[in-house]
């Protein structure tokens, strides 16, 4: 089967925000959080506003979020997530 060039090079892009989930700083953006996807082996880091962008050629359905001083959390979804809050 021959695929059109666009389908052969399709990418999945996930964009989101990571914020503090507990304590007096709840809702504060977390800069420097590491976002990874086991499906793609790709990683991204949040910027100073807590935002990230993760790209891969494979579908991304699970994200793991790590940040120093917080417990790593894994998120799976069917629909887009606006932001992740770490505890």
N, C-alpha and C positions, 0 to 999 in steps of 0.2 A: 504494500500500500504506500502511496506517495502522499505525504502531507504538505499542505501549503506552507510556505516559509513562516508566516505569522504564527501558525499553530505550533510549529516546531520550536520556536523561540519564545513561547509564552512564558510569562513570569507571574508569580504570586507576590504581591506586596502587602505587608501588614504594617500599618501605622498605629501608634497609640501613645499613651502617656502612663507614667508610673508615678504614683503619689504615696505619701506617708499614710498608713492606714490606721494608726493608733497614736495615743498620747497627745500632748499639747500642740504638736506640729501637724495634726491630722489634716490631710488635703494638700500639704506642701509638696511641690514637685521634687522628685528624687533624681538628682544628676548623678551620672556614673553607674547607674544600674546596668547589669549585664542581662540581655535578653537573648535566649537561644531557642532553637527549634530542633528536636530530635529527628524530625523528618528530613531536614536539609543539612544539618551540621553547620548552619550559618549562625553568626552571632551579630548583635548590634549593641551599642551602648547609648544610654539616654543622654541627651544634651542638658544644658543648664536649666531648661524649662521642663525637664522630665520626659521629653518626647523622643520617640525612636521610630526607625523605619527598618524593617527586615524584609529582604527579598530572597526569593528562591525559585527555582524552576519546578520544584515539586509542590504539591498542595501543602499548605501549612495549617494544621488543625490543632496543634499543641504548642504552647510557649512556656518556657521556664524563666522565671525572673529571679535574679540574685542581686543583693546589695549588701555591702558590709554592714554588719550590725542588725541584719534582718534575716528571718528564716526564708529560705528559698521556697517559692511557690510555683506550682504548675497549673496552667489554665488550659482547658480545652473548650471549644465552642463550635457552634453551627453558624451563628451570626456574629457580626462585628462587635468588638468590645471597645467601649470608649476609653476607659482607663483601668489600670490594675492598682489596687491599694495593697501595699506590703505591711505586714505586722512585725 
